[in-house]
Amino acid sequence: MHSRIILLLGLSLAVFSNCRKNDNPEPPDTTTFRVNFHNSFNILEAQYAAFLSDADGKVLGFRWLPGNDTAQLTLSDVQPGERFDCTVVKVETLVAPGTGLRDTTITVTTYTNLFNEANIYFRNLFYTQTTDLSVTFTGVTSIDSIIVPDGLTFARPQSDNNFAGEYRILHTGQFWVRLLINGESNWRYAYFDGISEGSVDTTLDASVLPQLAGPVGQVSLPLLVDWEYKLDGVLDLDQKKFLSIGDLIRAPGGAIPVFDQLAVFQPPGVPFTGYRLRFSGYDNTPGSYGYTCDWYFETLPTQLQSPGFDVLSASVADKRWVSIQCSGFIDLLSFTRTHSGTPHLSWEALVAPTNNGSVTYRLPEIPDALKMAYPVLQSYNFDPGVRVRAEGYETLNVYPEVISRRMRMEDPLWQMKAGYIALERRF
């Protein structure tokens, strides 16, 4: 009898103990989540802010980022498996040339599904130098055409200015000029090497300049559109030494030629180790698409292929929701909403794709500090439609790796080295 009472008492205590344990479970393991920012701009160049949000778009942390300094955003008591997005806001105040009027541009970028201890860098990767070329040609009765690759024309040489030209050229130490003179059918050229000065003033006898035999190659493009492109011969990839063999820099507002074949000219005897091709064009025909690439080729290709993926449809709702349907294997998906008023606003979200499936994303909430400073953000007052870009990389094949490279921005040639191709559609 006593043994039964003791046994029942023991069972009762065990059940009571289990109930107490279940009523007050042990807290799950938690950790911290941190994003590190590295800003190389001062506040006169650009003002940066950043905030973290959860999968529902709720703001969990916000701060203004100091200029020329590092900063962090940290969340504590993070549960395993929680997802966080980071949104960076860049505010630039520009003065319109010749007007004295100030205009504000707000550029917003949302990096979704970030990993802990992610690093985001803000820095200028513009590694070319600028030289102002003043050149006077003698020995000519007419200059029928002149091309200064990566040169912006200030004065075109012609008879009424004694064939004096002025150009601002972007280069890495070498540049060249080719021209058609006196009704000739072959181009003549002048090559400038080892240039480090900010200005070069020279006189050339065009009649004795060497001639080019003709184009060294022809590249077929996937669209018949007004392409913007840069074609560079690679002199030293490690030292970032290139010779532009493309076209002039087009002046804003000028006509851009429409073409789908590119004839390539280059000065003979220059020891190229390959070519860098960058093309960007958009077909405005309803239902068409845009094409962008940045590739390195050891030899010039005869044709640029179209991407093997596509964006089938996209729709917007509630000013914040975007739903995208894709096909094919995509490494990164981007969509952009814009506000073309004053201030100008552009908001891009970078999201992980679902191959041969749909992606739905809602832009996060806006921190109160940004609402007060820039009401245009609070209203999500975007222009109609959305621009969607699908990106593919030859040597990168997972979203975390692509987004990490994009955030680090440690190499201005990272997209070229990864073999970048993108398709863009506007809905």
TORKOL-784088 format. One record per residue (C-alpha): residue number from 1; x, y, z. Coordinates in nm, 4 decimals, padded with zeros to 6 digits, always signed. Layout:
TORKOL-784088
    nr       east      north         up
   NUM          X          Y          Z
...
***
This chain:
TORKOL-784088
    nr       east      north         up
     1   +00.0000   +00.0000   +00.0000
     2   +00.2728   +00.2425   +00.0890
     3   +00.4711   +00.1529   -00.2202
     4   +00.1689   +00.2287   -00.4443
     5   +00.1245   +00.5713   -00.2787
     6   +00.4948   +00.6504   -00.3287
     7   +00.4755   +00.5400   -00.6951
     8   +00.1665   +00.7523   -00.7647
     9   +00.3249   +01.0503   -00.5907
    10   +00.6352   +01.0100   -00.8064
    11   +00.4265   +00.9964   -01.1246
    12   +00.2306   +01.3043   -01.0159
    13   +00.5509   +01.4972   -00.9535
    14   +00.6875   +01.3922   -01.2960
    15   +00.3687   +01.5036   -01.4744
    16   +00.3662   +01.8320   -01.2810
    17   +00.7320   +01.8856   -01.3637
    18   +00.6674   +01.8246   -01.7348
    19   +00.3739   +02.0666   -01.7337
    20   +00.5857   +02.3355   -01.5704
    21   +00.8605   +02.2756   -01.8310
    22   +00.6210   +02.3030   -02.1252
    23   +00.4539   +02.6140   -01.9871
    24   +00.7910   +02.7905   -01.9691
    25   +00.9988   +02.6583   -02.2620
    26   +01.3652   +02.7362   -02.2857
    27   +01.4222   +03.0421   -02.5087
    28   +01.5626   +02.9484   -02.8508
    29   +01.9161   +03.0347   -02.9433
    30   +01.9489   +03.3948   -03.0584
    31   +02.2257   +03.5942   -03.2167
    32   +02.2978   +03.9360   -03.3610
    33   +02.2668   +04.0471   -03.7221
    34   +02.4996   +04.3165   -03.8514
    35   +02.5575   +04.5046   -04.1786
    36   +02.8786   +04.7061   -04.2201
    37   +02.8964   +05.0206   -04.4346
    38   +03.2125   +05.1707   -04.5835
    39   +03.1578   +05.5195   -04.7249
    40   +03.4345   +05.6876   -04.9275
    41   +03.2221   +05.9933   -05.0189
    42   +03.2055   +06.3075   -04.8096
    43   +02.8689   +06.4604   -04.7239
    44   +02.9114   +06.7349   -04.9845
    45   +02.9300   +06.4700   -05.2578
    46   +02.6394   +06.2584   -05.1334
    47   +02.4361   +06.2001   -04.8172
    48   +02.3720   +05.8336   -04.7347
    49   +02.1236   +05.6678   -04.5021
    50   +02.0430   +05.3010   -04.4463
    51   +01.7787   +05.0943   -04.2720
    52   +01.7069   +04.7282   -04.2046
    53   +01.3647   +04.5685   -04.2436
    54   +01.2219   +04.2230   -04.1896
    55   +01.0395   +03.9940   -04.4314
    56   +00.7172   +04.1920   -04.3771
    57   +00.8827   +04.5261   -04.4545
    58   +00.8817   +04.6507   -04.0949
    59   +01.1687   +04.8889   -04.0176
    60   +01.3967   +04.7444   -03.7483
    61   +01.6908   +04.9847   -03.7575
    62   +01.7867   +05.3154   -03.9210
    63   +02.0806   +05.5544   -03.9278
    64   +02.2387   +05.8316   -04.1301
    65   +02.5821   +05.7279   -04.2536
    66   +02.8817   +05.9552   -04.1921
    67   +03.0972   +06.0672   -04.4823
    68   +03.4440   +05.9209   -04.5340
    69   +03.3893   +05.6728   -04.2531
    70   +03.2564   +05.3323   -04.1582
    71   +02.9306   +05.2556   -03.9779
    72   +02.7175   +04.9620   -03.8671
    73   +02.3570   +04.8635   -03.8234
    74   +02.3067   +04.5854   -03.5690
    75   +01.9983   +04.3896   -03.4643
    76   +01.9986   +04.1893   -03.1431
    77   +01.7953   +03.8856   -03.0323
    78   +01.7683   +03.7599   -03.3897
    79   +01.5987   +03.4225   -03.4219
    80   +01.7554   +03.1516   -03.6408
    81   +01.6162   +03.1615   -03.9937
    82   +01.4964   +03.5240   -03.9803
    83   +01.5358   +03.7191   -04.3069
    84   +01.6443   +04.0815   -04.3318
    85   +01.6657   +04.3343   -04.6128
    86   +01.8869   +04.6426   -04.6222
    87   +01.7830   +04.9611   -04.8019
    88   +02.0367   +05.2310   -04.8846
    89   +01.9252   +05.5864   -04.9647
    90   +02.1623   +05.8169   -05.1543
    91   +02.0777   +06.1867   -05.1813
    92   +02.2673   +06.4086   -05.4255
    93   +02.2139   +06.7798   -05.4779
    94   +02.3296   +06.8936   -05.8201
    95   +02.3489   +07.2339   -05.9849
    96   +02.2129   +07.2382   -06.3394
    97   +02.4922   +07.3672   -06.5680
    98   +02.4492   +07.7312   -06.6655
    99   +02.1337   +07.7846   -06.4576
   100   +02.2458   +07.7994   -06.0971
   101   +01.9364   +07.5917   -06.0102
   102   +01.9790   +07.3135   -05.7582
   103   +01.8132   +06.9789   -05.8128
   104   +01.7909   +06.6830   -05.5771
   105   +01.8177   +06.3206   -05.6872
   106   +01.7249   +06.0375   -05.4517
   107   +01.8541   +05.6915   -05.5397
   108   +01.7229   +05.4028   -05.3290
   109   +01.8570   +05.0463   -05.3459
   110   +01.7129   +04.7543   -05.1528
   111   +01.9323   +04.4476   -05.1065
   112   +01.7081   +04.1578   -05.0090
   113   +01.7748   +03.8464   -04.8031
   114   +02.1156   +03.9609   -04.6805
   115   +02.3636   +03.7435   -04.4966
   116   +02.5012   +03.8356   -04.1541
   117   +02.8102   +04.0602   -04.1453
   118   +02.7497   +04.1782   -04.5010
   119   +02.9703   +04.4660   -04.6189
   120   +02.8386   +04.7446   -04.8421
   121   +03.0866   +04.9861   -04.9975
   122   +03.0176   +05.3298   -05.1456
   123   +03.3126   +05.4319   -05.3584
   124   +03.4055   +05.5754   -05.6951
   125   +03.5507   +05.3083   -05.9218
   126   +03.6197   +05.5484   -06.2061
   127   +03.9800   +05.4609   -06.2874
   128   +04.0325   +05.6435   -06.6192
   129   +04.2077   +05.9784   -06.6544
   130   +04.1043   +06.2830   -06.8554
   131   +04.3110   +06.4670   -07.1150
   132   +04.2046   +06.7690   -07.3201
   133   +04.3368   +06.7265   -07.6740
   134   +04.3830   +07.0344   -07.8940
   135   +04.4874   +06.9201   -08.2408
   136   +04.5340   +07.1177   -08.5636
   137   +04.5538   +06.9300   -08.8942
   138   +04.7542   +07.0509   -09.1895
   139   +04.7848   +06.9073   -09.5388
   140   +04.4081   +06.8746   -09.5858
   141   +04.1419   +07.0383   -09.7963
   142   +03.8572   +06.8598   -09.6140
   143   +03.8062   +06.6394   -09.3118
   144   +03.5133   +06.4207   -09.4102
   145   +03.4886   +06.2283   -09.0831
   146   +03.6828   +06.2091   -08.7584
   147   +03.6490   +05.9663   -08.4677
   148   +03.8168   +06.0170   -08.1297
   149   +03.7217   +05.7062   -07.9272
   150   +03.5972   +05.7992   -07.5797
   151   +03.6357   +06.1656   -07.6672
   152   +03.3762   +06.4370   -07.6129
   153   +03.3815   +06.6916   -07.8960
   154   +03.4190   +07.0589   -07.8061
   155   +03.5252   +07.1745   -08.1522
   156   +03.5205   +06.9690   -08.4707
   157   +03.8095   +07.0440   -08.7126
   158   +03.6804   +07.1990   -09.0356
   159   +03.7804   +07.4634   -09.2858
   160   +03.6205   +07.7565   -09.1050
   161   +03.8334   +07.6987   -08.7911
   162   +04.1551   +07.6077   -08.9777
   163   +04.0970   +07.2376   -08.9025
   164   +04.1501   +07.2817   -08.5277
   165   +03.9735   +07.0294   -08.3055
   166   +03.9235   +07.0132   -07.9308
   167   +03.8299   +06.6946   -07.7437
   168   +03.8096   +06.5785   -07.3826
   169   +03.9239   +06.2167   -07.3801
   170   +03.8856   +05.9448   -07.1144
   171   +04.1734   +05.6978   -07.1277
   172   +04.4240   +05.4896   -06.9298
   173   +04.7415   +05.6278   -07.0909
   174   +04.6826   +05.5654   -07.4617
   175   +04.4352   +05.7044   -07.7134
   176   +04.4120   +05.7472   -08.0891
   177   +04.2344   +05.9443   -08.3604
   178   +04.1169   +05.8231   -08.7016
   179   +03.9952   +06.0458   -08.9832
   180   +03.8852   +06.0452   -09.3456
   181   +04.0351   +06.3325   -09.5458
   182   +04.0189   +06.4788   -09.8958
   183   +03.7593   +06.2301   -10.0187
   184   +03.9798   +05.9255   -09.9500
   185   +03.8168   +05.5880   -09.8858
   186   +04.0654   +05.4648   -09.6231
   187   +04.0983   +05.5977   -09.2697
   188   +04.4206   +05.7572   -09.1515
   189   +04.5175   +05.7539   -08.7865
   190   +04.7400   +05.9039   -08.5161
   191   +04.8313   +05.7096   -08.2012
   192   +04.9233   +05.8727   -07.8685
   193   +05.1061   +05.6589   -07.6129
   194   +05.2170   +05.7138   -07.2526
   195   +04.9916   +06.0139   -07.1940
   196   +04.9654   +06.1351   -06.8350
   197   +04.9197   +06.5099   -06.8891
   198   +04.5893   +06.6844   -06.8402
   199   +04.6210   +06.8540   -07.1792
   200   +04.7960   +06.7871   -07.5114
   201   +04.8382   +07.0528   -07.7828
   202   +04.9736   +06.9279   -08.1163
   203   +04.9771   +06.9871   -08.4929
   204   +04.9600   +06.6912   -08.7343
   205   +05.0157   +06.6745   -09.1092
   206   +04.7176   +06.4569   -09.1979
   207   +04.8501   +06.3829   -09.5467
   208   +05.1407   +06.1794   -09.4101
   209   +04.9503   +05.9923   -09.1384
   210   +04.9472   +05.6127   -09.1946
   211   +04.6373   +05.4521   -09.3423
   212   +04.4229   +05.1695   -09.2057
   213   +04.3679   +04.8805   -09.4435
   214   +04.0090   +04.8379   -09.3258
   215   +03.8056   +04.6958   -09.0364
   216   +03.9634   +04.4087   -08.8449
   217   +03.6279   +04.2545   -08.7639
   218   +03.2502   +04.2767   -08.7792
   219   +03.0228   +04.2100   -08.4808
   220   +02.6537   +04.1310   -08.5313
   221   +02.4254   +04.2572   -08.2537
   222   +02.0980   +04.0988   -08.1386
   223   +01.8839   +04.4120   -08.1951
   224   +01.8490   +04.6887   -08.4517
   225   +01.8397   +04.9837   -08.2111
   226   +02.0257   +05.2992   -08.1104
   227   +02.3051   +05.1278   -07.9182
   228   +02.5241   +05.2828   -07.6543
   229   +02.8492   +05.0908   -07.6510
   230   +03.2145   +05.0865   -07.5502
   231   +03.4700   +04.8646   -07.7171
   232   +03.8179   +04.8506   -07.5652
   233   +04.1318   +04.6667   -07.6620
   234   +04.2888   +04.5174   -07.3490
   235   +04.6535   +04.6143   -07.3034
   236   +04.7023   +04.4965   -06.9436
   237   +04.4050   +04.3614   -06.7524
   238   +04.5812   +04.3553   -06.4132
   239   +04.6898   +04.7189   -06.4489
   240   +04.3541   +04.8179   -06.6002
   241   +04.5166   +04.9447   -06.9186
   242   +04.2846   +04.9710   -07.2175
   243   +04.2745   +05.1408   -07.5555
   244   +03.9286   +05.2514   -07.6614
   245   +03.8560   +05.1465   -08.0196
   246   +03.4888   +05.2382   -08.0140
   247   +03.3140   +05.5643   -08.0868
   248   +03.2989   +05.9228   -07.9716
   249   +03.1209   +06.0148   -07.6508
   250   +02.7805   +06.1337   -07.7651
   251   +02.6796   +06.4809   -07.6523
   252   +02.3550   +06.4898   -07.4486
   253   +02.0544   +06.5409   -07.6716
   254   +02.2381   +06.4434   -07.9884
   255   +02.1222   +06.1794   -08.2321
   256   +02.2366   +05.8230   -08.1600
   257   +02.2739   +05.6085   -08.4740
   258   +02.0682   +05.2924   -08.5172
   259   +02.2611   +04.9819   -08.6221
   260   +02.2893   +04.6044   -08.5748
   261   +02.6371   +04.5562   -08.7234
   262   +02.9551   +04.7027   -08.5792
   263   +03.2673   +04.7432   -08.7917
   264   +03.5771   +04.7394   -08.5709
   265   +03.8828   +04.9501   -08.6522
   266   +04.2047   +04.9494   -08.4526
   267   +04.5575   +05.0829   -08.4979
   268   +04.7924   +04.8104   -08.6242
   269   +05.0836   +04.6924   -08.4131
   270   +04.9194   +04.7561   -08.0745
   271   +04.9680   +04.4409   -07.8617
   272   +04.6140   +04.3649   -07.7449
   273   +04.5587   +04.0675   -07.5136
   274   +04.1842   +04.0675   -07.5694
   275   +03.8778   +04.2894   -07.5959
   276   +03.6212   +04.4286   -07.3570
   277   +03.2755   +04.4789   -07.5076
   278   +03.0017   +04.6752   -07.3336
   279   +02.6699   +04.7226   -07.5106
   280   +02.3378   +04.8606   -07.3978
   281   +02.0322   +04.9072   -07.6171
   282   +01.6544   +04.8998   -07.5905
   283   +01.3960   +04.8282   -07.8575
   284   +01.0976   +05.0560   -07.7921
   285   +00.8635   +04.8438   -08.0034
   286   +00.5796   +04.7180   -07.7785
   287   +00.6672   +04.3756   -07.6406
   288   +01.0380   +04.4114   -07.7128
   289   +01.3260   +04.4164   -07.4703
   290   +01.6552   +04.5766   -07.3776
   291   +01.9940   +04.4096   -07.3850
   292   +02.3057   +04.4796   -07.1781
   293   +02.6371   +04.2970   -07.1644
   294   +02.9908   +04.3383   -07.0325
   295   +03.2240   +04.0662   -07.1595
   296   +03.5907   +03.9907   -07.2113
   297   +03.6894   +03.8122   -07.5320
   298   +04.0361   +03.6899   -07.6259
   299   +03.9408   +03.7389   -07.9906
   300   +03.6645   +03.9504   -08.1400
   301   +03.3364   +03.7603   -08.1687
   302   +03.1367   +03.7724   -08.4877
   303   +02.8035   +03.7825   -08.3055
   304   +02.6630   +03.8656   -07.9627
   305   +02.4051   +03.6110   -07.8552
   306   +02.0749   +03.6847   -07.6859
   307   +02.0192   +03.5777   -07.3232
   308   +01.8786   +03.2328   -07.2605
   309   +01.6269   +03.3663   -07.0067
   310   +01.3356   +03.6081   -07.0138
   311   +01.0920   +03.8144   -06.8093
   312   +00.7424   +03.7078   -06.9149
   313   +00.5278   +03.9537   -06.7208
   314   +00.5252   +04.1992   -06.4314
   315   +00.2456   +04.3759   -06.2459
   316   +00.2305   +04.6360   -05.9709
   317   -00.0237   +04.6880   -05.6948
   318   -00.0699   +04.8936   -05.3794
   319   +00.2199   +05.1183   -05.5003
   320   +00.4558   +04.8775   -05.3232
   321   +00.3811   +04.5286   -05.4536
   322   +00.5552   +04.3948   -05.7655
   323   +00.4931   +04.0473   -05.9072
   324   +00.7255   +03.9116   -06.1778
   325   +00.7032   +03.5959   -06.3901
   326   +01.0311   +03.4643   -06.5351
   327   +01.1630   +03.1807   -06.7488
   328   +01.5077   +03.0266   -06.7723
   329   +01.7975   +03.0321   -06.5278
   330   +01.8543   +03.3809   -06.3805
   331   +02.1222   +03.4778   -06.1280
   332   +01.9773   +03.8089   -06.0060
   333   +01.6460   +03.9848   -06.0603
   334   +01.6048   +04.3618   -06.0352
   335   +01.3007   +04.5855   -06.0603
   336   +01.2960   +04.9656   -06.0551
   337   +01.0218   +05.2185   -05.9834
   338   +01.0805   +05.5859   -06.0613
   339   +00.9315   +05.9275   -05.9868
   340   +01.0212   +06.1766   -06.2584
   341   +00.9130   +06.4900   -06.0727
   342   +01.1125   +06.7046   -05.8317
   343   +01.2972   +06.5587   -05.6536
   344   +01.3756   +06.2784   -05.8953
   345   +01.3419   +05.9370   -05.7291
   346   +01.4657   +05.5978   -05.8437
   347   +01.4076   +05.2883   -05.6264
   348   +01.5665   +04.9596   -05.7276
   349   +01.5129   +04.6296   -05.5464
   350   +01.7547   +04.3403   -05.5982
   351   +01.5888   +04.0064   -05.5288
   352   +01.6694   +03.6386   -05.5587
   353   +01.4996   +03.4878   -05.8653
   354   +01.2789   +03.1833   -05.8854
   355   +01.3795   +03.0137   -06.2069
   356   +01.0834   +02.9352   -06.4324
   357   +00.8559   +03.0787   -06.1649
   358   +00.7167   +03.3956   -06.0112
   359   +00.8686   +03.6410   -05.7651
   360   +00.6578   +03.8725   -05.5503
   361   +00.8073   +04.1473   -05.3380
   362   +00.6687   +04.4423   -05.1434
   363   +00.8882   +04.7460   -05.0894
   364   +00.9631   +04.8029   -04.7207
   365   +00.8206   +05.0757   -04.5000
   366   +00.9980   +05.4124   -04.4746
   367   +01.1662   +05.5249   -04.1492
   368   +01.0114   +05.8327   -03.9906
   369   +01.3309   +06.0362   -04.0315
   370   +01.3231   +05.9858   -04.4089
   371   +00.9501   +06.0580   -04.4295
   372   +01.0062   +06.3948   -04.2684
   373   +01.3094   +06.4804   -04.4810
   374   +01.1734   +06.3565   -04.8157
   375   +00.7914   +06.3270   -04.8320
   376   +00.8143   +06.1786   -05.1836
   377   +00.9370   +05.8577   -05.0200
   378   +00.6417   +05.8382   -04.7833
   379   +00.3807   +05.8461   -05.0598
   380   +00.5449   +05.5866   -05.2880
   381   +00.4277   +05.8191   -05.5653
   382   +00.5891   +05.6386   -05.8579
   383   +00.5338   +05.6837   -06.2277
   384   +00.3148   +05.4150   -06.3881
   385   +00.4825   +05.0867   -06.4733
   386   +00.7948   +04.9031   -06.3629
   387   +01.1296   +04.8238   -06.5244
   388   +01.2516   +04.4669   -06.4716
   389   +01.6031   +04.3401   -06.5407
   390   +01.7134   +03.9756   -06.5351
   391   +02.0877   +03.9230   -06.4976
   392   +02.3054   +03.6243   -06.5833
   393   +02.6747   +03.5654   -06.5112
   394   +02.8985   +03.3110   -06.6790
   395   +03.1118   +03.2427   -06.3707
   396   +02.8666   +03.3238   -06.0888
   397   +02.5579   +03.1143   -06.0412
   398   +02.4012   +03.1888   -05.7030
   399   +02.2282   +03.5033   -05.5820
   400   +02.4309   +03.5457   -05.2571
   401   +02.7574   +03.5475   -05.4540
   402   +02.6316   +03.8002   -05.7086
   403   +02.4844   +04.0351   -05.4480
   404   +02.8038   +04.0148   -05.2408
   405   +03.0166   +04.1188   -05.5403
   406   +02.7793   +04.4034   -05.6170
   407   +02.7912   +04.5330   -05.2595
   408   +03.1682   +04.5091   -05.2210
   409   +03.2438   +04.6894   -05.5490
   410   +03.6130   +04.6160   -05.4937
   411   +03.6914   +04.5708   -05.8625
   412   +03.5525   +04.8003   -06.1338
   413   +03.5864   +04.5113   -06.3790
   414   +03.3989   +04.2534   -06.1728
   415   +03.1032   +04.2247   -06.4082
   416   +03.3263   +04.1902   -06.7137
   417   +03.5323   +03.9181   -06.5439
   418   +03.2138   +03.7354   -06.4437
   419   +03.0680   +03.7488   -06.7968
   420   +02.7640   +03.9734   -06.7482
   421   +02.4561   +03.9675   -06.9688
   422   +02.1131   +04.1110   -06.8882
   423   +01.7693   +04.1358   -07.0417
   424   +01.5359   +04.4203   -06.9514
   425   +01.1652   +04.4686   -07.0090
   426   +00.9356   +04.7572   -06.9221
   427   +00.5803   +04.6889   -06.8071
***
